[in-house]
Amino acid sequence: MRSRPSVSKRNREMDRAQRKQDKAERRDRRRDERLSRGPDDAPSEDPDIAGIIPGPQKRDPELFGVE
């Protein structure tokens, strides 16, 4: 004959289920905030490298004389 689960076990299980539900709600809230921000909030180009063209660069006439 088996005994019924204790009240404390049921309370632990209910606490665990509540934490799981809270975590899912927080996750959904963060996802919604991330989607509502959109791509315009983040800069599309790093300002430190803006305008740099890959490859050989022209020499500066002031530094190297006339080419």
VENPE-V693149 format. One line per field, one symbol per residue. phi: phi as a letter, one per 40 degrees, with the letter a starting at -180 (. if undefined). psi: psi as a letter, one per 20 degrees, with the letter a starting at -180 (. if undefined). burial: + if it has 16 or more other C-alpha atoms within 10 Angstrom, else -. A space follows every 50 residues. Layout:
phi = ???
psi = ???
burial = ???
//
This chain:
phi = .cccdccccccccccccccccccccccccccccccccgccccccbcccbc gcbchcbccccccbgcc
psi = pqqqqrhhgggghggghghggggggggggggggghhgriihpphpphhjp jppqaqqqqohhhjap.
burial = -------------------------------------------------- -----------------
//
